[in-house]
Amino acid sequence: MKLLSSVMLLVFILTFTPSCSRDTTFRLSNAYGTKVLVAQDQDVVDRMIECGISGKCEGLCVMELLPSGKIFSVRAGTRVIARGGFSFSSVRKIHILEGEYSGKEGWVYERLLSETRSDVPFP
């Protein structure tokens, strides 16, 4: 039993470690418009997702969050880098590579990332 557990752990490590350590280039995508909302921190994007799912949106009005800088809008199609390829979370930290917010970091719902199939080093 111990041997089986060790083998399973090794398979898990070999399967997921390479993808967790590489940086992947993505494009931000949005089926409903030309802009994607990017949150300044993970807490804000988690609350935005909760708002969309449950309807409990206290203090999350986009018109209030935009001027505060807690969220900002990025053009759909913008290239970004997200660290690693395996996550238990539905949000990912990104580094924006182009456009008005080039060089800035933020958080997005991972379903808004469309892989471009090219790896680049994380700056």
The first five atom37 places (N, CA, C, CB, O) and aatype in JSON, in Angstrom:
{
  "aatype": [12, 11, 10, 10, 15, 15, 19, 12, 10, 10, 19, 13, 9, 10, 16, 13, 16, 14, 15, 4, 15, 1, 3, 16, 16, 13, 1, 10, 15, 2, 0, 18, 7, 16, 11, 19, 10, 19, 0, 5, 3, 5, 3, 19, 19, 3, 1, 12, 9, 6, 4, 7, 9, 15, 7, 11, 4, 6, 7, 10, 4, 19, 12, 6, 10, 10, 14, 15, 7, 11, 9, 13, 15, 19, 1, 0, 7, 16, 1, 19, 9, 0, 1, 7, 7, 13, 15, 13, 15, 15, 19, 1, 11, 9, 8, 9, 10, 6, 7, 6, 18, 15, 7, 11, 6, 7, 17, 19, 18, 6, 1, 10, 10, 15, 6, 16, 1, 15, 3, 19, 14, 13, 14],
  "atom_mask": [
    [1, 1, 1, 1, 1],
    [1, 1, 1, 1, 1],
    [1, 1, 1, 1, 1],
    [1, 1, 1, 1, 1],
    [1, 1, 1, 1, 1],
    [1, 1, 1, 1, 1],
    [1, 1, 1, 1, 1],
    [1, 1, 1, 1, 1],
    [1, 1, 1, 1, 1],
    [1, 1, 1, 1, 1],
    [1, 1, 1, 1, 1],
    [1, 1, 1, 1, 1],
    [1, 1, 1, 1, 1],
    [1, 1, 1, 1, 1],
    [1, 1, 1, 1, 1],
    [1, 1, 1, 1, 1],
    [1, 1, 1, 1, 1],
    [1, 1, 1, 1, 1],
    [1, 1, 1, 1, 1],
    [1, 1, 1, 1, 1],
    [1, 1, 1, 1, 1],
    [1, 1, 1, 1, 1],
    [1, 1, 1, 1, 1],
    [1, 1, 1, 1, 1],
    [1, 1, 1, 1, 1],
    [1, 1, 1, 1, 1],
    [1, 1, 1, 1, 1],
    [1, 1, 1, 1, 1],
    [1, 1, 1, 1, 1],
    [1, 1, 1, 1, 1],
    [1, 1, 1, 1, 1],
    [1, 1, 1, 1, 1],
    [1, 1, 1, 0, 1],
    [1, 1, 1, 1, 1],
    [1, 1, 1, 1, 1],
    [1, 1, 1, 1, 1],
    [1, 1, 1, 1, 1],
    [1, 1, 1, 1, 1],
    [1, 1, 1, 1, 1],
    [1, 1, 1, 1, 1],
    [1, 1, 1, 1, 1],
    [1, 1, 1, 1, 1],
    [1, 1, 1, 1, 1],
    [1, 1, 1, 1, 1],
    [1, 1, 1, 1, 1],
    [1, 1, 1, 1, 1],
    [1, 1, 1, 1, 1],
    [1, 1, 1, 1, 1],
    [1, 1, 1, 1, 1],
    [1, 1, 1, 1, 1],
    [1, 1, 1, 1, 1],
    [1, 1, 1, 0, 1],
    [1, 1, 1, 1, 1],
    [1, 1, 1, 1, 1],
    [1, 1, 1, 0, 1],
    [1, 1, 1, 1, 1],
    [1, 1, 1, 1, 1],
    [1, 1, 1, 1, 1],
    [1, 1, 1, 0, 1],
    [1, 1, 1, 1, 1],
    [1, 1, 1, 1, 1],
    [1, 1, 1, 1, 1],
    [1, 1, 1, 1, 1],
    [1, 1, 1, 1, 1],
    [1, 1, 1, 1, 1],
    [1, 1, 1, 1, 1],
    [1, 1, 1, 1, 1],
    [1, 1, 1, 1, 1],
    [1, 1, 1, 0, 1],
    [1, 1, 1, 1, 1],
    [1, 1, 1, 1, 1],
    [1, 1, 1, 1, 1],
    [1, 1, 1, 1, 1],
    [1, 1, 1, 1, 1],
    [1, 1, 1, 1, 1],
    [1, 1, 1, 1, 1],
    [1, 1, 1, 0, 1],
    [1, 1, 1, 1, 1],
    [1, 1, 1, 1, 1],
    [1, 1, 1, 1, 1],
    [1, 1, 1, 1, 1],
    [1, 1, 1, 1, 1],
    [1, 1, 1, 1, 1],
    [1, 1, 1, 0, 1],
    [1, 1, 1, 0, 1],
    [1, 1, 1, 1, 1],
    [1, 1, 1, 1, 1],
    [1, 1, 1, 1, 1],
    [1, 1, 1, 1, 1],
    [1, 1, 1, 1, 1],
    [1, 1, 1, 1, 1],
    [1, 1, 1, 1, 1],
    [1, 1, 1, 1, 1],
    [1, 1, 1, 1, 1],
    [1, 1, 1, 1, 1],
    [1, 1, 1, 1, 1],
    [1, 1, 1, 1, 1],
    [1, 1, 1, 1, 1],
    [1, 1, 1, 0, 1],
    [1, 1, 1, 1, 1],
    [1, 1, 1, 1, 1],
    [1, 1, 1, 1, 1],
    [1, 1, 1, 0, 1],
    [1, 1, 1, 1, 1],
    [1, 1, 1, 1, 1],
    [1, 1, 1, 0, 1],
    [1, 1, 1, 1, 1],
    [1, 1, 1, 1, 1],
    [1, 1, 1, 1, 1],
    [1, 1, 1, 1, 1],
    [1, 1, 1, 1, 1],
    [1, 1, 1, 1, 1],
    [1, 1, 1, 1, 1],
    [1, 1, 1, 1, 1],
    [1, 1, 1, 1, 1],
    [1, 1, 1, 1, 1],
    [1, 1, 1, 1, 1],
    [1, 1, 1, 1, 1],
    [1, 1, 1, 1, 1],
    [1, 1, 1, 1, 1],
    [1, 1, 1, 1, 1],
    [1, 1, 1, 1, 1],
    [1, 1, 1, 1, 1]
  ],
  "atom_positions": [
    [[0.82, -1.2, 0.0], [0.0, 0.0, 0.0], [0.86, 1.26, 0.0], [-0.93, 0.0, 1.21], [0.56, 2.24, -0.68]],
    [[1.95, 1.22, 0.78], [2.85, 2.36, 0.83], [3.5, 2.6, -0.53], [3.93, 2.15, 1.9], [3.66, 3.74, -0.96]],
    [[3.86, 1.51, -1.21], [4.47, 1.62, -2.54], [3.48, 2.24, -3.53], [4.93, 0.24, -3.03], [3.86, 3.09, -4.34]],
    [[2.22, 1.8, -3.47], [1.2, 2.35, -4.36], [1.02, 3.84, -4.12], [-0.14, 1.62, -4.16], [0.92, 4.62, -5.07]],
    [[0.99, 4.25, -2.86], [0.86, 5.68, -2.52], [2.05, 6.47, -3.04], [0.73, 5.87, -1.0], [1.88, 7.58, -3.55]],
    [[3.24, 5.91, -2.91], [4.45, 6.59, -3.4], [4.42, 6.73, -4.91], [5.7, 5.84, -2.97], [4.8, 7.77, -5.45]],
    [[3.99, 5.68, -5.59], [3.91, 5.72, -7.06], [2.88, 6.74, -7.5], [3.57, 4.32, -7.63], [3.12, 7.5, -8.44]],
    [[1.72, 6.77, -6.85], [0.68, 7.74, -7.2], [1.16, 9.17, -6.99], [-0.59, 7.48, -6.38], [0.88, 10.04, -7.82]],
    [[1.87, 9.42, -5.9], [2.42, 10.75, -5.63], [3.42, 11.14, -6.71], [3.08, 10.79, -4.26], [3.4, 12.28, -7.18]],
    [[4.29, 10.22, -7.1], [5.27, 10.49, -8.14], [4.59, 10.81, -9.47], [6.21, 9.31, -8.3], [5.0, 11.74, -10.17]],
    [[3.57, 10.06, -9.83], [2.83, 10.32, -11.08], [2.19, 11.7, -11.03], [1.74, 9.23, -11.32], [2.24, 12.44, -12.01]],
    [[1.59, 12.04, -9.9], [0.98, 13.36, -9.75], [2.01, 14.46, -9.93], [0.31, 13.49, -8.38], [1.77, 15.43, -10.66]],
    [[3.15, 14.32, -9.27], [4.21, 15.34, -9.36], [4.72, 15.48, -10.78], [5.37, 14.99, -8.42], [4.87, 16.59, -11.28]],
    [[4.98, 14.36, -11.43], [5.5, 14.4, -12.81], [4.47, 14.93, -13.79], [5.95, 13.02, -13.24], [4.84, 15.54, -14.8]],
    [[3.2, 14.71, -13.52], [2.15, 15.19, -14.41], [1.93, 16.69, -14.3], [0.86, 14.46, -14.12], [1.8, 17.38, -15.32]],
    [[1.88, 17.2, -13.07], [1.49, 18.58, -12.89], [2.62, 19.57, -12.65], [0.56, 18.67, -11.77], [2.43, 20.76, -12.89]],
    [[3.78, 19.15, -12.2], [4.87, 20.07, -11.91], [5.34, 20.83, -13.15], [6.04, 19.32, -11.3], [5.51, 22.04, -13.07]],
    [[5.55, 20.17, -14.3], [6.0, 20.95, -15.46], [5.01, 22.05, -15.84], [6.22, 20.04, -16.64], [5.42, 23.16, -16.18]],
    [[3.72, 21.76, -15.79], [2.74, 22.76, -16.18], [2.61, 23.85, -15.12], [1.39, 22.12, -16.43], [2.25, 24.98, -15.45]],
    [[2.9, 23.54, -13.86], [2.79, 24.54, -12.8], [3.94, 25.52, -12.83], [2.72, 23.87, -11.44], [3.82, 26.64, -12.35]],
    [[5.06, 25.11, -13.39], [6.24, 25.95, -13.33], [6.46, 26.77, -14.59], [7.45, 25.12, -13.06], [7.36, 27.61, -14.63]],
    [[5.67, 26.54, -15.62], [5.89, 27.3, -16.84], [4.9, 28.45, -16.94], [5.78, 26.39, -18.08], [3.8, 28.4, -16.38]],
    [[5.31, 29.46, -17.64], [4.45, 30.61, -17.85], [3.85, 30.48, -19.24], [5.23, 31.96, -17.68], [4.55, 30.17, -20.2]],
    [[2.56, 30.72, -19.35], [1.87, 30.54, -20.62], [1.27, 31.86, -21.07], [0.79, 29.46, -20.51], [0.71, 32.61, -20.26]],
    [[1.38, 32.13, -22.35], [0.78, 33.33, -22.93], [-0.67, 33.03, -23.28], [1.56, 33.8, -24.17], [-0.98, 31.99, -23.87]],
    [[-1.55, 33.93, -22.9], [-2.97, 33.82, -23.2], [-3.44, 35.1, -23.86], [-3.8, 33.53, -21.91], [-2.73, 36.11, -23.87]],
    [[-4.63, 35.06, -24.41], [-5.33, 36.26, -24.84], [-6.59, 36.35, -24.0], [-5.67, 36.23, -26.39], [-7.26, 35.35, -23.75]],
    [[-6.91, 37.57, -23.55], [-8.15, 37.77, -22.82], [-9.3, 37.67, -23.8], [-8.15, 39.15, -22.07], [-9.25, 38.25, -24.89]],
    [[-10.34, 36.96, -23.43], [-11.48, 36.8, -24.33], [-12.77, 37.12, -23.61], [-11.52, 35.39, -24.9], [-12.9, 36.9, -22.4]],
    [[-13.73, 37.64, -24.35], [-15.03, 37.98, -23.79], [-16.06, 37.81, -24.9], [-15.05, 39.43, -23.21], [-16.03, 38.53, -25.9]],
    [[-16.95, 36.87, -24.71], [-17.96, 36.59, -25.74], [-19.02, 37.68, -25.83], [-18.62, 35.27, -25.45], [-19.76, 37.74, -26.82]],
    [[-19.11, 38.56, -24.82], [-20.19, 39.53, -24.77], [-19.78, 40.96, -25.07], [-20.82, 39.48, -23.45], [-20.63, 41.85, -25.07]],
    [[-18.52, 41.21, -25.32], [-18.12, 42.59, -25.57], [-16.67, 42.7, -25.96], [0.0, 0.0, 0.0], [-15.99, 41.7, -26.19]],
    [[-16.21, 43.93, -26.03], [-14.84, 44.19, -26.46], [-13.9, 44.44, -25.29], [-14.81, 45.37, -27.4], [-12.7, 44.61, -25.5]],
    [[-14.42, 44.45, -24.07], [-13.6, 44.71, -22.88], [-13.71, 43.54, -21.89], [-14.03, 46.03, -22.2], [-14.73, 42.86, -21.83]],
    [[-12.63, 43.34, -21.14], [-12.59, 42.35, -20.07], [-12.27, 43.08, -18.78], [-11.53, 41.22, -20.37], [-11.36, 43.9, -18.74]],
    [[-13.03, 42.79, -17.72], [-12.76, 43.41, -16.43], [-11.66, 42.63, -15.72], [-14.04, 43.46, -15.57], [-11.74, 41.41, -15.57]],
    [[-10.64, 43.37, -15.27], [-9.51, 42.79, -14.55], [-9.53, 43.41, -13.15], [-8.14, 43.06, -15.29], [-9.65, 44.62, -13.0]],
    [[-9.42, 42.56, -12.13], [-9.45, 43.04, -10.75], [-8.03, 43.28, -10.24], [-10.17, 42.03, -9.83], [-7.09, 42.6, -10.65]],
    [[-7.91, 44.25, -9.36], [-6.61, 44.59, -8.78], [-6.1, 43.49, -7.86], [-6.71, 45.91, -8.01], [-4.9, 43.27, -7.76]],
    [[-7.02, 42.79, -7.18], [-6.59, 41.72, -6.28], [-7.56, 40.54, -6.34], [-6.48, 42.25, -4.83], [-8.66, 40.65, -6.89]],
    [[-7.14, 39.43, -5.78], [-7.91, 38.19, -5.86], [-9.24, 38.3, -5.14], [-7.1, 37.04, -5.29], [-10.23, 37.73, -5.59]],
    [[-9.3, 39.02, -4.03], [-10.53, 39.15, -3.27], [-11.63, 39.81, -4.12], [-10.29, 39.96, -2.0], [-12.78, 39.37, -4.09]],
    [[-11.28, 40.85, -4.85], [-12.28, 41.56, -5.66], [-12.81, 40.65, -6.77], [-11.67, 42.83, -6.27], [-14.02, 40.62, -6.99]],
    [[-11.95, 39.92, -7.46], [-12.43, 39.05, -8.55], [-13.26, 37.91, -7.98], [-11.24, 38.5, -9.38], [-14.24, 37.5, -8.6]],
    [[-12.89, 37.37, -6.82], [-13.7, 36.33, -6.18], [-15.1, 36.86, -5.86], [-13.02, 35.81, -4.89], [-16.09, 36.16, -6.08]],
    [[-15.17, 38.09, -5.34], [-16.46, 38.7, -5.02], [-17.28, 38.98, -6.28], [-16.25, 40.0, -4.25], [-18.51, 38.86, -6.25]],
    [[-16.62, 39.36, -7.38], [-17.34, 39.6, -8.63], [-17.95, 38.3, -9.16], [-16.38, 40.21, -9.69], [-19.07, 38.3, -9.67]],
    [[-17.21, 37.19, -9.05], [-17.73, 35.89, -9.49], [-18.91, 35.49, -8.61], [-16.62, 34.81, -9.44], [-19.94, 35.03, -9.11]],
    [[-18.76, 35.67, -7.3], [-19.86, 35.37, -6.36], [-21.09, 36.19, -6.71], [-19.43, 35.65, -4.9], [-22.21, 35.67, -6.68]],
    [[-20.9, 37.45, -7.04], [-22.0, 38.33, -7.42], [-22.72, 37.77, -8.65], [-21.49, 39.76, -7.7], [-23.95, 37.73, -8.68]],
    [[-21.95, 37.35, -9.65], [-22.55, 36.82, -10.87], [-23.32, 35.53, -10.64], [0.0, 0.0, 0.0], [-24.32, 35.28, -11.3]],
    [[-22.85, 34.71, -9.71], [-23.48, 33.42, -9.45], [-24.68, 33.56, -8.51], [-22.45, 32.45, -8.85], [-25.75, 33.03, -8.78]],
    [[-24.49, 34.28, -7.4], [-25.53, 34.31, -6.37], [-26.44, 35.53, -6.45], [-24.88, 34.27, -5.01], [-27.55, 35.51, -5.92]],
    [[-25.98, 36.57, -7.1], [-26.76, 37.8, -7.15], [-26.53, 38.72, -5.96], [0.0, 0.0, 0.0], [-27.11, 39.8, -5.89]],
    [[-25.68, 38.31, -5.02], [-25.35, 39.13, -3.85], [-24.2, 40.06, -4.23], [-24.97, 38.24, -2.61], [-23.03, 39.66, -4.19]],
    [[-24.52, 41.29, -4.6], [-23.53, 42.18, -5.2], [-23.26, 43.43, -4.38], [-23.98, 42.57, -6.57], [-22.9, 44.46, -4.95]],
    [[-23.42, 43.37, -3.08], [-23.22, 44.55, -2.24], [-21.82, 45.14, -2.43], [-23.45, 44.2, -0.76], [-20.82, 44.45, -2.28]],
    [[-21.77, 46.43, -2.77], [-20.5, 47.12, -2.91], [-19.71, 46.75, -4.15], [0.0, 0.0, 0.0], [-18.52, 47.06, -4.23]],
    [[-20.35, 46.09, -5.13], [-19.62, 45.65, -6.32], [-20.11, 46.3, -7.6], [-19.73, 44.16, -6.45], [-19.89, 45.76, -8.68]],
    [[-20.75, 47.43, -7.5], [-21.2, 48.12, -8.71], [-19.98, 48.52, -9.54], [-22.05, 49.37, -8.34], [-19.06, 49.17, -9.05]],
    [[-19.99, 48.12, -10.81], [-18.86, 48.4, -11.7], [-18.6, 49.9, -11.77], [-19.13, 47.85, -13.11], [-17.44, 50.32, -11.82]],
    [[-19.64, 50.7, -11.76], [-19.46, 52.15, -11.85], [-18.77, 52.71, -10.6], [-20.82, 52.83, -12.05], [-18.2, 53.8, -10.65]],
    [[-18.82, 51.99, -9.49], [-18.11, 52.41, -8.28], [-16.68, 51.86, -8.26], [-18.87, 51.95, -7.02], [-15.75, 52.52, -7.8]],
    [[-16.52, 50.64, -8.76], [-15.21, 49.99, -8.72], [-14.23, 50.56, -9.76], [-15.37, 48.51, -8.94], [-13.03, 50.63, -9.49]],
    [[-14.71, 50.97, -10.92], [-13.82, 51.5, -11.96], [-13.06, 52.75, -11.48], [-14.61, 51.84, -13.21], [-11.84, 52.78, -11.59]],
    [[-13.74, 53.77, -10.96], [-13.0, 54.96, -10.5], [-12.07, 54.67, -9.32], [-13.98, 56.05, -10.11], [-11.05, 55.35, -9.16]],
    [[-12.4, 53.67, -8.5], [-11.57, 53.37, -7.34], [-10.27, 52.67, -7.73], [-12.35, 52.5, -6.36], [-9.33, 52.62, -6.93]],
    [[-10.21, 52.13, -8.95], [-9.02, 51.42, -9.39], [-9.0, 49.96, -8.97], [0.0, 0.0, 0.0], [-8.04, 49.24, -9.25]],
    [[-10.07, 49.5, -8.28], [-10.11, 48.11, -7.87], [-10.34, 47.17, -9.05], [-11.21, 47.91, -6.84], [-9.97, 45.99, -8.99]],
    [[-10.94, 47.68, -10.1], [-11.03, 46.95, -11.36], [-10.7, 47.91, -12.49], [-12.45, 46.32, -11.54], [-10.86, 49.12, -12.36]],
    [[-10.26, 47.36, -13.59], [-10.02, 48.17, -14.79], [-10.37, 47.32, -15.99], [-8.53, 48.68, -14.86], [-10.36, 46.09, -15.92]],
    [[-10.69, 47.96, -17.1], [-11.11, 47.22, -18.28], [-9.97, 47.17, -19.29], [-12.36, 47.85, -18.92], [-9.3, 48.17, -19.56]],
    [[-9.77, 45.99, -19.84], [-8.71, 45.73, -20.82], [-9.37, 45.22, -22.1], [-7.65, 44.69, -20.28], [-10.34, 44.47, -22.05]],
    [[-8.86, 45.64, -23.23], [-9.41, 45.23, -24.52], [-9.33, 43.72, -24.68], [-8.67, 45.94, -25.67], [-8.29, 43.11, -24.44]],
    [[-10.44, 43.11, -25.09], [-10.44, 41.67, -25.4], [-9.42, 41.41, -26.5], [-11.87, 41.18, -25.84], [-9.28, 42.21, -27.42]],
    [[-8.71, 40.31, -26.4], [-7.66, 39.98, -27.36], [-6.27, 40.37, -26.89], [0.0, 0.0, 0.0], [-5.28, 40.0, -27.52]],
    [[-6.18, 41.12, -25.79], [-4.89, 41.54, -25.25], [-4.1, 40.32, -24.78], [-5.1, 42.55, -24.08], [-4.66, 39.44, -24.12]],
    [[-2.81, 40.28, -25.11], [-1.95, 39.18, -24.67], [-1.54, 39.39, -23.22], [-0.7, 39.07, -25.56], [-1.18, 40.49, -22.81]],
    [[-1.6, 38.3, -22.45], [-1.22, 38.32, -21.04], [-0.44, 37.04, -20.73], [-2.48, 38.44, -20.11], [-0.47, 36.09, -21.5]],
    [[0.25, 37.04, -19.59], [0.94, 35.85, -19.11], [0.27, 35.44, -17.8], [2.48, 36.1, -18.91], [0.01, 36.28, -16.94]],
    [[0.0, 34.16, -17.67], [-0.49, 33.6, -16.4], [0.51, 32.55, -15.96], [-1.94, 33.0, -16.54], [0.89, 31.68, -16.74]],
    [[0.93, 32.62, -14.72], [1.92, 31.68, -14.18], [1.27, 30.33, -13.93], [2.55, 32.22, -12.88], [0.2, 30.23, -13.33]],
    [[1.94, 29.28, -14.4], [1.51, 27.9, -14.13], [0.3, 27.49, -14.93], [0.0, 0.0, 0.0], [-0.4, 28.33, -15.51]],
    [[0.05, 26.2, -14.95], [-1.06, 25.68, -15.74], [-2.04, 24.88, -14.93], [0.0, 0.0, 0.0], [-3.03, 24.4, -15.49]],
    [[-1.82, 24.69, -13.63], [-2.71, 23.88, -12.81], [-3.09, 24.67, -11.58], [-2.05, 22.54, -12.42], [-2.23, 25.21, -10.89]],
    [[-4.38, 24.74, -11.31], [-4.83, 25.53, -10.18], [-6.14, 24.97, -9.65], [-4.99, 27.01, -10.56], [-6.96, 24.45, -10.42]],
    [[-6.35, 25.07, -8.35], [-7.63, 24.68, -7.75], [-8.59, 25.86, -7.72], [-7.42, 24.12, -6.34], [-9.75, 25.69, -7.36]],
    [[-8.13, 27.02, -8.08], [-8.94, 28.23, -8.03], [-9.52, 28.52, -9.41], [-8.11, 29.43, -7.53], [-8.99, 28.07, -10.43]],
    [[-10.61, 29.28, -9.45], [-11.2, 29.66, -10.73], [-10.69, 31.02, -11.2], [-12.72, 29.68, -10.62], [-11.15, 31.53, -12.23]],
    [[-9.74, 31.62, -10.46], [-9.16, 32.9, -10.85], [-7.66, 32.73, -11.05], [-9.45, 33.99, -9.79], [-7.03, 31.87, -10.43]],
    [[-7.09, 33.56, -11.93], [-5.66, 33.49, -12.22], [-5.06, 34.88, -12.16], [-5.4, 32.84, -13.6], [-5.69, 35.86, -12.57]],
    [[-3.85, 34.96, -11.66], [-3.09, 36.21, -11.67], [-2.46, 36.33, -13.04], [-2.01, 36.25, -10.52], [-1.89, 35.37, -13.56]],
    [[-2.55, 37.52, -13.62], [-2.0, 37.75, -14.96], [-1.05, 38.93, -14.95], [-3.13, 37.99, -15.97], [-1.09, 39.79, -14.07]],
    [[-0.19, 38.93, -15.95], [0.71, 40.05, -16.23], [0.38, 40.49, -17.65], [2.25, 39.65, -16.07], [0.5, 39.71, -18.58]],
    [[-0.04, 41.75, -17.82], [-0.49, 42.25, -19.12], [0.72, 42.63, -19.96], [-1.43, 43.47, -18.94], [1.61, 43.34, -19.51]],
    [[0.73, 42.14, -21.21], [1.88, 42.34, -22.09], [1.74, 43.49, -23.08], [2.12, 41.09, -22.85], [2.75, 43.95, -23.63]],
    [[0.53, 43.96, -23.31], [0.37, 45.0, -24.34], [-0.8, 45.91, -24.02], [0.17, 44.35, -25.72], [-1.62, 45.62, -23.15]],
    [[-0.86, 47.01, -24.73], [-1.96, 47.95, -24.57], [-1.74, 48.95, -23.45], [0.0, 0.0, 0.0], [-0.63, 49.11, -22.94]],
    [[-2.8, 49.62, -23.11], [-2.77, 50.71, -22.12], [-2.23, 50.26, -20.76], [-4.17, 51.29, -21.95], [-1.57, 51.04, -20.07]],
    [[-2.5, 49.03, -20.37], [-2.08, 48.54, -19.05], [-0.88, 47.61, -19.13], [-3.23, 47.82, -18.39], [-0.66, 46.81, -18.22]],
    [[-0.1, 47.71, -20.18], [1.09, 46.87, -20.35], [1.99, 46.98, -19.11], [1.87, 47.28, -21.63], [2.3, 48.08, -18.65]],
    [[2.42, 45.81, -18.6], [3.27, 45.78, -17.43], [2.53, 45.68, -16.11], [0.0, 0.0, 0.0], [3.13, 45.4, -15.07]],
    [[1.22, 45.91, -16.13], [0.42, 45.87, -14.91], [-0.03, 44.43, -14.64], [-0.8, 46.82, -15.02], [-0.2, 43.64, -15.57]],
    [[-0.24, 44.1, -13.37], [-0.74, 42.78, -12.99], [-2.15, 42.91, -12.46], [0.17, 42.12, -11.94], [-2.56, 43.96, -11.97]],
    [[-2.9, 41.81, -12.57], [-4.27, 41.8, -12.08], [-4.77, 40.37, -11.99], [0.0, 0.0, 0.0], [-4.01, 39.42, -12.18]],
    [[-6.05, 40.22, -11.71], [-6.68, 38.92, -11.54], [-7.91, 38.83, -12.42], [-7.05, 38.67, -10.04], [-8.68, 39.79, -12.52]],
    [[-8.1, 37.68, -13.07], [-9.27, 37.46, -13.92], [-9.84, 36.07, -13.67], [-8.92, 37.64, -15.4], [-9.15, 35.18, -13.17]],
    [[-11.1, 35.9, -14.03], [-11.74, 34.59, -14.03], [-11.05, 33.78, -15.12], [-13.3, 34.7, -14.28], [-10.95, 34.23, -16.25]],
    [[-10.57, 32.58, -14.79], [-9.73, 31.84, -15.74], [-10.44, 31.48, -17.03], [-9.23, 30.6, -15.09], [-9.77, 31.19, -18.03]],
    [[-11.76, 31.47, -17.06], [-12.48, 31.18, -18.31], [-12.35, 32.31, -19.32], [-13.95, 30.92, -18.03], [-12.75, 32.15, -20.48]],
    [[-11.8, 33.44, -18.9], [-11.59, 34.56, -19.81], [-10.22, 34.49, -20.49], [-11.72, 35.88, -19.06], [-9.86, 35.39, -21.25]],
    [[-9.46, 33.42, -20.21], [-8.13, 33.24, -20.81], [-8.21, 32.24, -21.95], [-7.11, 32.77, -19.75], [-8.73, 31.14, -21.79]],
    [[-7.7, 32.64, -23.09], [-7.66, 31.78, -24.26], [-6.2, 31.55, -24.61], [-8.45, 32.4, -25.47], [-5.48, 32.5, -24.94]],
    [[-5.74, 30.3, -24.55], [-4.32, 29.99, -24.73], [-3.87, 30.29, -26.17], [-4.04, 28.52, -24.39], [-4.57, 29.97, -27.13]],
    [[-2.68, 30.91, -26.28], [-2.14, 31.24, -27.6], [-1.09, 30.25, -28.06], [-1.56, 32.63, -27.59], [-0.55, 30.39, -29.15]],
    [[-0.77, 29.23, -27.23], [0.18, 28.16, -27.55], [1.61, 28.66, -27.71], [-0.25, 27.47, -28.81], [2.36, 28.09, -28.5]],
    [[2.0, 29.68, -26.99], [3.4, 30.1, -26.99], [3.8, 30.46, -25.57], [3.62, 31.31, -27.94], [3.12, 31.22, -24.89]],
    [[4.91, 29.9, -25.14], [5.39, 30.16, -23.79], [6.44, 31.25, -23.82], [5.96, 28.87, -23.16], [7.28, 31.3, -24.72]],
    [[6.39, 32.12, -22.83], [7.37, 33.2, -22.72], [7.8, 33.29, -21.27], [6.79, 34.56, -23.22], [7.04, 32.92, -20.38]],
    [[9.01, 33.78, -21.01], [9.45, 33.9, -19.61], [8.66, 34.98, -18.9], [10.96, 34.2, -19.54], [8.31, 36.0, -19.5]],
    [[8.39, 34.76, -17.62], [7.69, 35.75, -16.8], [8.65, 36.88, -16.47], [7.12, 35.1, -15.5], [9.76, 36.61, -16.0]],
    [[8.27, 38.13, -16.7], [9.19, 39.24, -16.46], [9.52, 39.43, -14.99], [8.6, 40.51, -16.99], [10.29, 40.33, -14.64]]
  ]
}
